[in-house]
Each structure stands twice: as structure tokens, then as C-alpha cells.
Amino acid sequence: MLGLIVRRLLQLVLLLFGISFLVFMSMHLAPGDPASIIGGPTATESDLAAIREELGLNRPVLTQYVDYIAGVLHGDLGYSFQNNQSVSSAIMTRFPQTFNLAIASMIVAILIGVPAGIISATKQNSWFDVSSTTVALAGISIPNFWLGAMLILIFSVQLQWLPVGGLSAPFWTIEGMKQLILPAITLGTASAAMIARMSRSTMLEVIRADYIRTARAKGVRKRAVTWVHALRNAMIPVITVIGLNFGFLLGGTIITEQVFAINGVGRLMIDAIAARDFPVVQGTVLLVATLFVVVNLIVDIVYAVIDPRISYD
């Protein structure tokens, strides 16, 4: 297990180098000039030249990249072009809202997806199975921005049960939970649908195995067979889907944050891209990539805990 962790950490370093290079080059090759955005429409050529000199944009791109990596290795992600704020501070200010939203969305997805998939498998071809399969297909197909807008229209505007948007209150308070409900459902619907479909397919495969038939023949209660013997083996592929979806949720909250006016990392990235704020874009992408790899490492470790037959030695 220790060897796995060390290998994954080394892969993480190489991956982050590659991602940082691609993002850095794509931002510099894309059309647009940060100096023009910062200087505004009234800036003269001398003003723009002074801004480029101050930000170091007049140096060769590779030189800028080497300087950037040197700063990252020392824990310095640079400063925002827009307000001269530390990129680390800007990300850490916004990250808790994105993290809370991703956690709440994952909880919604698991609470809906896993039971729905298991019940559908144990009651194959029943009305519940057909209904849940249809709803899962619809959940994968519905765009987040449309679902979020509909939820706001129904529960915030018409019924006035829940706030329209924002995450101003702490998530552990009643008001904070109310603010999280609609964004979490919007973001977690597609994940719940994928988890339900995977849970159903893996559970169907497991309950047809020989050891399950043997347990039933010995007189073990149906509930114990399903939730004790079958579920543990069926959950291994489901954990993969959960881990991957959680990684995607951490980096895929952009649309949901825009719809619900949440000041998270996704919204910070969109604003930085529009303003050609290179350091902020690079910092947010590195954060998302790091979290995605770490989540996958945790999933691999959970594999070995759930199924002792799995070994990484």
C-alpha cells in the first residue's frame, strides 16, 4: 500500500508539471491581451508597455513559465493581475464554498443512487425498476443550467420555500443547509443517475453468483443476503464511479455556481478567464487536478479495505 501511495504521488508531480505547461501555453497563445483589459479602453501604448513590464508579460513565454514553476515549488502561485491579490488567498477564500457544494451534491447522489440501484436489481423488471431506470436516464440527460433554473422557479420564486442562491451562511446552520439544497440537487442529479445505473448492473451480476445462491440455499434471510453478502462485492465498481464523480464535482461546479450566484472556485475561474488573469487560472486548474488525483488515490485505498483480495504489492 505504501508503494502505491509513493507511486501515485510521483505521478501527481509529473501530471501537475504537464498540466501547468499546457494551461500556461494555452493561456498565452489564446487571443487577447491582459494589459489591454487591465489598462482599459483609454490606455495608451506607453501605458500598456508599462503594464506588461510590471507583470513580466514582455519576457519570453518559456522564461515566464520557468519563473512561474520556480514560484510554485516555493509555494507561491503568484498574484492576480486584476487586484494584485495572492492567488493562494483568492482560491482559499472561494474553495470552502465549492468543497461544501461538492460534498453536499455527493451525499445527495449516494443517498439516491445506491438504494435506487440496489432495489431495482432485487426487483428486476418491476414497476420500480422501470421507473428508476427511466428517471436515471432523464437525470443524465437534463442539463444542469436548465434543472437549476427550474428548481429556482418552483421552490424559490413560486413556493418561496428555499433561497434563490448564494452560500452566505455556514453550511452547518439551518440557513446554510437551505441554501445548499437546490445547488446540491442540481449538481448531484447526474451523479445520482450514474451511481444508480452502476449499482443496478453490478448488483444484478453479484446476486446471480454461486455463493449468493449457496447462501440462499442455506436459509439465510433475503435481506441479509442482499445487504451483507452481495452489497460488499457489488460496491467495488460503484466506489469507482463515486470517486470519479466526486473529482468531477470539485472541478465541474462552474455552471451550478453561475446559476445560483455562488462565489466558488468555478466562478473565480470563469472571471479569471474572461479577464485573462493567467495566475488565477493556472492556480485553480492545478488545485482541481491535484484534488482529482488525490480522490482517485483514496478510492484505490478504499478498494483494499473493502475487498482484502485486492493487493497493490
FITI-832696 format. One line per 5 residues: for each residue x, y, z of N, C-alpha, C. Coordinates in steps of 0.02 Angstrom, whole numbers, plus 50000, padded with zeros to 5 digits. Layout:
X,Y,Z,X,Y,Z,X,Y,Z ~ ...;
This chain:
50041,49940,50000,50000,50000,50000,50043,50064,50000 ~ 50097,50061,50039,50142,50119,50041,50173,50131,49973 ~ 50191,50077,49938,50219,50084,49871,50170,50117,49824 ~ 50105,50099,49830,50054,50131,49788,50051,50206,49800 ~ 50052,50225,49864,50047,50296,49881,50106,50335,49853;
50167,50305,49860,50227,50339,49835,50224,50346,49759 ~ 50203,50292,49724,50198,50295,49651,50147,50348,49629 ~ 50091,50350,49662,50039,50398,49643,50062,50470,49656 ~ 50099,50481,49710,50124,50548,49724,50175,50570,49671 ~ 50217,50523,49649,50264,50539,49595,50227,50553,49530;
50175,50514,49516,50134,50527,49457,50100,50595,49462 ~ 50080,50613,49523,50047,50678,49533,50094,50735,49515 ~ 50157,50730,49535,50205,50782,49520,50214,50790,49444 ~ 50223,50733,49409,50231,50735,49337,50168,50761,49303 ~ 50110,50740,49328,50047,50763,49299,50038,50838,49307;
50054,50863,49365,50046,50935,49377,50094,50976,49334 ~ 50154,50950,49323,50200,50985,49278,50170,50988,49207 ~ 50144,50932,49184,50115,50931,49117,50055,50976,49111 ~ 50011,50974,49161,49951,51015,49158,49969,51089,49162 ~ 50016,51105,49206,50035,51176,49213,50064,51202,49147;
50103,51161,49113,50133,51183,49049,50079,51194,48997 ~ 50033,51147,48991,49979,51153,48941,49935,51213,48955 ~ 49917,51223,49017,49874,51280,49034,49911,51346,49023 ~ 49974,51348,49043,50014,51409,49036,50019,51428,48962 ~ 50035,51379,48920,50044,51393,48849,49977,51411,48816;
49924,51376,48833,49859,51390,48802,49835,51459,48820 ~ 49847,51481,48882,49826,51548,48902,49865,51601,48865 ~ 49930,51589,48854,49971,51639,48819,49960,51639,48744 ~ 49939,51582,48716,49928,51579,48645,49857,51601,48626 ~ 49812,51602,48674,49743,51623,48659,49742,51697,48643;
49694,51718,48601,49689,51790,48583,49670,51832,48644 ~ 49693,51894,48643,49678,51939,48699,49742,51959,48735 ~ 49740,52017,48765,49799,52045,48799,49778,52066,48869 ~ 49807,52036,48921,49790,52056,48990,49803,52130,49002 ~ 49856,52157,48972,49872,52227,48983,49816,52272,48957;
49786,52255,48900,49731,52295,48873,49670,52293,48918 ~ 49657,52233,48948,49600,52227,48993,49612,52267,49057 ~ 49673,52263,49083,49689,52300,49145,49690,52375,49132 ~ 49721,52395,49077,49727,52466,49062,49661,52499,49042 ~ 49617,52461,49012,49553,52489,48991,49557,52521,48922;
49501,52546,48897,49499,52573,48829,49538,52638,48821 ~ 49552,52673,48876,49587,52737,48871,49662,52731,48877 ~ 49688,52671,48887,49760,52662,48897,49798,52674,48832 ~ 49853,52709,48837,49896,52721,48779,49947,52664,48771 ~ 49984,52666,48716,50034,52614,48704,50088,52614,48759;
50106,52674,48781,50156,52678,48835,50128,52649,48900 ~ 50064,52661,48913,50033,52632,48973,50033,52556,48968 ~ 50015,52529,48910,50014,52457,48901,50083,52427,48908 ~ 50133,52462,48881,50202,52437,48887,50224,52436,48960 ~ 50203,52486,48998,50221,52488,49069,50187,52432,49107;
50124,52417,49090,50088,52363,49124,50122,52296,49108 ~ 50140,52286,49044,50173,52223,49025,50240,52216,49061 ~ 50275,52271,49067,50340,52270,49103,50330,52252,49176 ~ 50279,52281,49207,50266,52269,49278,50246,52196,49291 ~ 50205,52168,49245,50181,52100,49254,50229,52047,49225;
50281,52069,49191,50328,52023,49162,50304,51991,49098 ~ 50254,52020,49065,50225,51990,49005,50266,52004,48943 ~ 50316,52047,48949,50358,52063,48890,50417,52015,48883 ~ 50425,51969,48930,50479,51921,48927,50458,51860,48886 ~ 50506,51819,48862,50488,51758,48825,50443,51713,48866;
50398,51678,48832,50348,51637,48866,50380,51582,48908 ~ 50431,51549,48881,50464,51496,48918,50497,51522,48981 ~ 50525,51582,48977,50556,51613,49036,50502,51626,49089 ~ 50445,51651,49066,50390,51662,49113,50368,51597,49146 ~ 50366,51543,49106,50344,51478,49134,50394,51453,49186;
50458,51458,49170,50509,51435,49218,50505,51475,49283 ~ 50495,51540,49278,50487,51581,49338,50425,51561,49377 ~ 50372,51545,49341,50309,51525,49374,50319,51460,49411 ~ 50350,51410,49379,50361,51345,49412,50406,51353,49472 ~ 50457,51396,49466,50501,51407,49524,50462,51435,49582;
50415,51480,49568,50373,51507,49622,50327,51454,49651 ~ 50298,51411,49608,50253,51358,49633,50291,51310,49679 ~ 50353,51292,49660,50392,51247,49701,50408,51277,49770 ~ 50404,51342,49775,50415,51376,49839,50348,51395,49872 ~ 50293,51367,49845,50228,51381,49875,50197,51447,49855;
50223,51478,49802,50198,51543,49780,50163,51534,49712 ~ 50097,51542,49711,50059,51535,49649,50054,51601,49611 ~ 50086,51653,49636,50085,51717,49603,50029,51762,49629 ~ 50019,51818,49593,49969,51868,49613,49922,51882,49555 ~ 49860,51894,49573,49810,51908,49522,49826,51973,49485;
49816,51972,49419,49826,52032,49379,49772,52085,49394 ~ 49713,52062,49415,49657,52109,49422,49663,52152,49485 ~ 49679,52120,49541,49678,52157,49605,49742,52149,49646 ~ 49793,52117,49615,49857,52106,49649,49850,52065,49713 ~ 49797,52025,49717,49787,51981,49774,49824,51916,49763;
49850,51887,49817,49883,51823,49812,49834,51770,49784 ~ 49858,51731,49736,49815,51679,49706,49795,51628,49759 ~ 49842,51611,49803,49826,51563,49856,49770,51589,49901 ~ 49773,51653,49918,49720,51682,49960,49653,51683,49924 ~ 49655,51701,49859,49593,51704,49820,49561,51635,49815;
49602,51583,49805,49575,51515,49799,49549,51491,49866 ~ 49587,51501,49919,49566,51476,49985,49505,51512,50011 ~ 49494,51574,49988,49433,51609,50008,49372,51579,49975 ~ 49379,51557,49912,49323,51530,49875,49315,51454,49882 ~ 49370,51418,49896,49368,51345,49894,49318,51314,49944;
49312,51339,50006,49263,51308,50052,49193,51303,50024 ~ 49170,51354,49986,49103,51350,49958,49098,51296,49905 ~ 49149,51291,49862,49149,51239,49811,49153,51170,49844 ~ 49194,51162,49894,49202,51097,49928,49137,51077,49963 ~ 49105,51124,49998,49042,51109,50031,48988,51089,49980;
48987,51124,49924,48938,51108,49872,48951,51039,49843 ~ 49014,51022,49831,49031,50956,49804,49013,50900,49853 ~ 49028,50911,49917,49012,50861,49969,48936,50851,49973 ~ 48898,50907,49976,48825,50901,49980,48797,50866,49919 ~ 48824,50882,49859,48800,50851,49798,48815,50776,49798;
48874,50757,49824,48892,50687,49826,48848,50649,49875 ~ 48832,50680,49931,48787,50648,49980,48718,50636,49948 ~ 48693,50686,49912,48629,50678,49877,48633,50622,49827 ~ 48687,50619,49789,48695,50568,49737,48698,50498,49768 ~ 48735,50490,49823,48741,50423,49854,48676,50402,49886;
48644,50448,49922,48581,50430,49957,48526,50411,49908 ~ 48528,50440,49848,48477,50424,49797,48500,50365,49754 ~ 48562,50368,49731,48585,50321,49681,48594,50250,49706 ~ 48628,50241,49763,48643,50174,49787,48579,50135,49806 ~ 48535,50162,49848,48474,50124,49864,48431,50111,49802;
48425,50160,49757,48384,50151,49697,48412,50095,49654 ~ 48478,50093,49646,48508,50040,49605,48500,49971,49636 ~ 48508,49967,49702,48503,49902,49735,48431,49876,49733 ~ 48384,49919,49748,48314,49898,49747,48293,49879,49676 ~ 48316,49917,49627,48300,49900,49557,48327,49831,49539;
48387,49814,49563,48416,49749,49547,48379,49692,49581 ~ 48359,49702,49644,48324,49649,49680,48252,49642,49657 ~ 48225,49693,49625,48157,49691,49598,48159,49703,49523 ~ 48200,49664,49489,48211,49674,49418,48145,49667,49379 ~ 48138,49714,49330,48079,49716,49286,48014,49735,49321;
48019,49756,49384,47959,49780,49419,47945,49852,49398 ~ 47889,49880,49422,47874,49950,49406,47927,49997,49435 ~ 47954,49979,49494,48007,50021,49524,48069,50020,49481 ~ 48088,49962,49455,48147,49955,49413,48140,49997,49350 ~ 48082,49990,49317,48071,50028,49255,48070,50103,49269;
48037,50123,49323,48033,50195,49340,48101,50224,49357 ~ 48139,50188,49398,48205,50215,49417,48253,50217,49359 ~ 48248,50168,49314,48291,50169,49254,48274,50228,49209 ~ 48209,50241,49202,48188,50298,49161,48210,50364,49192 ~ 48201,50370,49259,48222,50431,49293,48297,50440,49289;
48335,50385,49295,48409,50390,49290,48430,50414,49222 ~ 48398,50389,49170,48413,50412,49102,48398,50486,49094 ~ 48340,50507,49122,48323,50579,49119,48373,50621,49159 ~ 48395,50595,49217,48442,50632,49259,48508,50643,49225 ~ 48532,50594,49185,48594,50603,49149,48586,50653,49092;
48526,50655,49062,48514,50695,49003,48499,50768,49017 ~ 48471,50783,49075,48449,50852,49090,48510,50896,49102 ~ 48517,50953,49068,48573,50999,49081,48567,51032,49149 ~ 48623,51043,49181,48624,51074,49248,48591,51142,49249 ~ 48607,51183,49198,48582,51252,49199,48506,51253,49194;
48476,51206,49155,48404,51204,49149,48372,51179,49213 ~ 48400,51126,49242,48373,51098,49304,48377,51149,49361 ~ 48434,51184,49365,48442,51235,49417,48391,51291,49409 ~ 48381,51314,49348,48333,51367,49336,48262,51345,49354 ~ 48245,51282,49337,48178,51257,49354,48168,51250,49429;
48219,51227,49464,48214,51220,49537,48206,51289,49570 ~ 48243,51338,49545,48236,51406,49572,48165,51433,49559 ~ 48140,51422,49499,48074,51446,49480,48020,51415,49524 ~ 48025,51350,49538,47973,51315,49576,47980,51327,49651 ~ 48039,51313,49679,48046,51312,49752,48066,51379,49782;
48094,51424,49741,48115,51489,49768,48067,51545,49748 ~ 48046,51546,49685,48003,51600,49661,47930,51588,49676 ~ 47905,51528,49658,47834,51515,49666,47816,51493,49737 ~ 47849,51441,49762,47833,51416,49829,47868,51455,49885 ~ 47925,51487,49869,47964,51526,49917,47984,51486,49978;
48002,51423,49966,48025,51380,50020,48099,51387,50033 ~ 48138,51399,49980,48211,51399,49985,48240,51462,49954 ~ 48300,51482,49976,48332,51542,49947,48347,51533,49873 ~ 48350,51590,49838,48364,51589,49766,48436,51567,49752 ~ 48483,51591,49791,48553,51574,49778,48598,51600,49832;
48664,51590,49821,48713,51612,49869,48725,51561,49924 ~ 48786,51562,49952,48803,51520,50010,48834,51565,50063 ~ 48795,51612,50088,48822,51660,50136,48826,51633,50207 ~ 48780,51588,50225,48778,51562,50293,48822,51500,50299 ~ 48850,51486,50359,48888,51424,50368,48845,51363,50354;
48875,51311,50324,48836,51254,50300,48805,51214,50356 ~ 48832,51219,50418,48804,51180,50473,48743,51213,50505 ~ 48726,51274,50484,48667,51307,50510,48606,51290,50468 ~ 48546,51303,50494,48485,51289,50458,48482,51329,50393 ~ 48501,51393,50396,48500,51435,50337,48551,51411,50286;
48610,51390,50309,48660,51364,50264,48637,51301,50229 ~ 48603,51256,50265,48577,51195,50234,48523,51212,50183 ~ 48481,51260,50198,48430,51281,50149,48462,51307,50085 ~ 48516,51345,50093,48550,51373,50034,48584,51318,49993 ~ 48602,51262,50024,48637,51209,49989,48591,51160,49953;
48527,51158,49973,48482,51106,49947,48476,51108,49871 ~ 48456,51165,49845,48444,51169,49772,48509,51160,49731 ~ 48564,51194,49749,48626,51181,49711,48649,51108,49716 ~ 48642,51077,49774,48664,51008,49782,48622,50961,49740 ~ 48557,50972,49738,48514,50930,49695,48531,50940,49622;
48542,51003,49602,48558,51018,49532,48623,50984,49512 ~ 48674,50989,49554,48739,50961,49536,48742,50885,49546 ~ 48703,50859,49593,48707,50788,49609,48662,50743,49569 ~ 48616,50773,49530,48568,50732,49493,48601,50685,49443 ~ 48645,50711,49402,48679,50669,49352,48721,50615,49386;
48755,50632,49441,48796,50583,49476,48752,50529,49507 ~ 48694,50549,49535,48647,50500,49564,48624,50451,49510 ~ 48611,50477,49450,48588,50434,49396,48642,50384,49376 ~ 48704,50406,49371,48758,50361,49352,48771,50309,49407 ~ 48768,50330,49470,48778,50284,49526,48722,50232,49528;
48660,50253,49515,48604,50207,49515,48611,50155,49460 ~ 48631,50176,49401,48639,50129,49345,48696,50079,49359 ~ 48751,50104,49387,48807,50060,49402,48789,50012,49459 ~ 48755,50038,49511,48734,49995,49567,48688,49940,49543 ~ 48643,49957,49499,48595,49906,49474,48632,49852,49434;
48676,49872,49389,48709,49823,49346,48756,49778,49386 ~ 48794,49806,49432,48840,49765,49472,48803,49720,49521 ~ 48748,49746,49548,48708,49705,49595,48676,49647,49558 ~ 48651,49658,49498,48623,49604,49459,48675,49549,49446 ~ 48736,49570,49432,48789,49521,49420,48806,49481,49482;
48807,49515,49540,48828,49482,49601,48774,49435,49627 ~ 48711,49455,49625,48658,49413,49654,48647,49349,49613 ~ 48677,49344,49554,48673,49283,49514,48734,49238,49524 ~ 48779,49259,49568,48839,49220,49580,48823,49157,49620 ~ 48869,49108,49618,48858,49044,49652,48853,49052,49728;
48897,49094,49756,48897,49099,49829,48833,49131,49856 ~ 48800,49173,49815,48736,49201,49836,48682,49147,49835 ~ 48682,49106,49784,48635,49050,49781,48646,49002,49839 ~ 48710,48991,49857,48725,48947,49913,48699,48976,49978 ~ 48708,49042,49988,48683,49074,50048,48607,49068,50053;
48574,49077,49997,48501,49070,49997,48480,48998,50012 ~ 48517,48950,49984,48501,48880,49995,48510,48860,50069 ~ 48556,48893,50103,48566,48879,50173,48513,48911,50218 ~ 48469,48949,50189,48415,48979,50228,48430,49048,50255 ~ 48484,49080,50231,48500,49149,50253,48444,49195,50230;
48424,49241,50273,48370,49287,50257,48386,49329,50195 ~ 48335,49343,50156,48345,49379,50093,48378,49447,50106 ~ 48356,49481,50159,48385,49547,50174,48459,49541,50190 ~ 48478,49490,50228,48549,49481,50245,48589,49463,50182 ~ 48561,49423,50138,48596,49405,50076,48610,49468,50035;
48559,49511,50030,48565,49571,49988,48612,49622,50018 ~ 48601,49640,50081,48636,49697,50110,48702,49679,50144 ~ 48715,49614,50155,48777,49595,50187,48823,49558,50138 ~ 48797,49506,50107,48840,49464,50064,48850,49496,49995 ~ 48796,49518,49964,48800,49542,49895,48826,49614,49891;
48804,49656,49937,48818,49728,49931,48893,49742,49933 ~ 48930,49708,49976,49001,49724,49984,49039,49713,49919 ~ 49026,49658,49884,49060,49646,49821,49033,49690,49765 ~ 48969,49706,49768,48940,49748,49715,48964,49820,49721 ~ 48987,49842,49779,49005,49911,49790,49072,49930,49761;
49114,49882,49743,49181,49899,49719,49179,49940,49655 ~ 49142,49919,49602,49137,49963,49543,49100,50028,49558 ~ 49052,50025,49605,49014,50085,49622,49060,50137,49654 ~ 49107,50114,49695,49154,50160,49727,49196,50196,49674 ~ 49213,50160,49621,49249,50193,49566,49209,50251,49538;
49145,50238,49524,49102,50290,49497,49094,50348,49546 ~ 49087,50332,49611,49080,50385,49661,49143,50427,49664 ~ 49201,50394,49665,49263,50432,49668,49274,50477,49608 ~ 49262,50450,49548,49270,50489,49487,49221,50547,49486 ~ 49159,50534,49506,49109,50587,49505,49125,50641,49556;
49152,50622,49613,49170,50673,49662,49227,50717,49636 ~ 49275,50686,49602,49328,50726,49570,49300,50773,49518 ~ 49253,50749,49478,49221,50793,49428,49180,50848,49461 ~ 49147,50832,49516,49106,50882,49550,49150,50939,49576 ~ 49209,50923,49602,49253,50976,49627,49275,51023,49572;
49283,50997,49511,49303,51040,49456,49247,51059,49409 ~ 49188,51032,49421,49132,51044,49375,49075,51084,49403 ~ 49089,51125,49454,49036,51164,49485,49026,51231,49450 ~ 49059,51242,49394,49059,51309,49363,48988,51330,49345 ~ 48951,51288,49309,48885,51307,49287,48838,51316,49346;
48840,51270,49394,48796,51275,49452,48812,51337,49493 ~ 48875,51354,49500,48893,51415,49537,48869,51477,49501 ~ 48870,51476,49435,48844,51533,49398,48768,51539,49406 ~ 48733,51484,49403,48659,51485,49408,48637,51510,49477 ~ 48671,51487,49529,48650,51503,49598,48692,51558,49630;
48731,51593,49590,48771,51650,49614,48814,51632,49675 ~ 48849,51576,49669,48893,51553,49722,48964,51573,49706 ~ 48997,51606,49753,49065,51630,49742,49116,51575,49758 ~ 49117,51525,49715,49163,51470,49725,49221,51473,49676 ~ 49260,51418,49674,49319,51415,49631,49299,51416,49558;
49244,51383,49540,49221,51383,49471,49207,51453,49445 ~ 49171,51492,49485,49156,51560,49464,49219,51603,49462 ~ 49265,51590,49508,49329,51625,49508,49367,51611,49443 ~ 49365,51548,49420,49400,51529,49359,49369,51563,49298 ~ 49303,51565,49296,49268,51597,49239,49287,51670,49236;
49285,51705,49292,49302,51776,49294,49375,51787,49274 ~ 49419,51742,49295,49490,51748,49279,49502,51737,49205 ~ 49467,51688,49175,49475,51676,49103,49451,51736,49064 ~ 49395,51765,49084,49369,51823,49048,49416,51883,49053 ~ 49451,51889,49110,49497,51945,49120,49568,51929,49099;
49578,51868,49072,49646,51846,49052,49694,51850,49111 ~ 49669,51830,49169,49709,51831,49230,49746,51764,49236 ~ 49805,51761,49204,49842,51698,49198,49855,51664,49265 ~ 49883,51698,49315,49899,51663,49377,49840,51630,49411 ~ 49782,51663,49410,49723,51635,49443,49698,51573,49406;
49697,51576,49340,49676,51518,49300,49722,51459,49313 ~ 49787,51471,49311,49835,51417,49322,49829,51389,49392 ~ 49820,51432,49441,49814,51408,49510,49752,51365,49521 ~ 49695,51386,49494,49633,51347,49502,49637,51280,49466 ~ 49667,51279,49407,49673,51216,49370,49719,51167,49407;
49774,51192,49434,49819,51149,49473,49784,51121,49534 ~ 49744,51162,49567,49707,51138,49626,49659,51082,49606 ~ 49620,51092,49554,49571,51042,49532,49607,50977,49512 ~ 49662,50983,49475,49699,50923,49454,49727,50885,49514 ~ 49753,50921,49563,49779,50889,49623,49725,50852,49661;
49668,50885,49670,49613,50853,49706,49588,50791,49670 ~ 49585,50794,49603,49561,50737,49565,49606,50677,49575 ~ 49672,50687,49572,49718,50631,49581,49715,50605,49653 ~ 49710,50649,49702,49706,50628,49772,49643,50587,49784 ~ 49587,50608,49756,49524,50571,49763,49531,50501,49734;
49563,50494,49677,49573,50428,49647,49619,50385,49689 ~ 49668,50416,49721,49712,50378,49767,49672,50352,49826 ~ 49628,50393,49854,49586,50371,49910,49541,50314,49888 ~ 49514,50317,49827,49472,50263,49802,49511,50198,49799 ~ 49573,50200,49776,49614,50139,49773,49626,50110,49842;
49636,50154,49891,49646,50130,49960,49582,50099,49988 ~ 49525,50130,49973,49461,50102,49996,49448,50034,49965 ~ 49470,50023,49903,49464,49957,49871,49492,49903,49917 ~ 49555,49914,49939,49589,49863,49979,49555,49853,50046 ~ 49524,49905,50073,49489,49899,50137,49426,49857,50129;
49389,49869,50075,49326,49833,50063,49338,49761,50042 ~ 49387,49751,49998,49400,49684,49972,49473,49665,49986 ~ 49486,49624,50037,49555,49606,50054,49591,49568,49998 ~ 49553,49542,49948,49586,49506,49894,49625,49552,49849 ~ 49609,49617,49851,49644,49665,49808,49710,49684,49841;
49764,49677,49805,49830,49693,49831,49867,49735,49779 ~ 49903,49786,49803,49941,49830,49759,50016,49817,49763 ~ 50035,49762,49798,50106,49747,49804,50133,49718,49740;
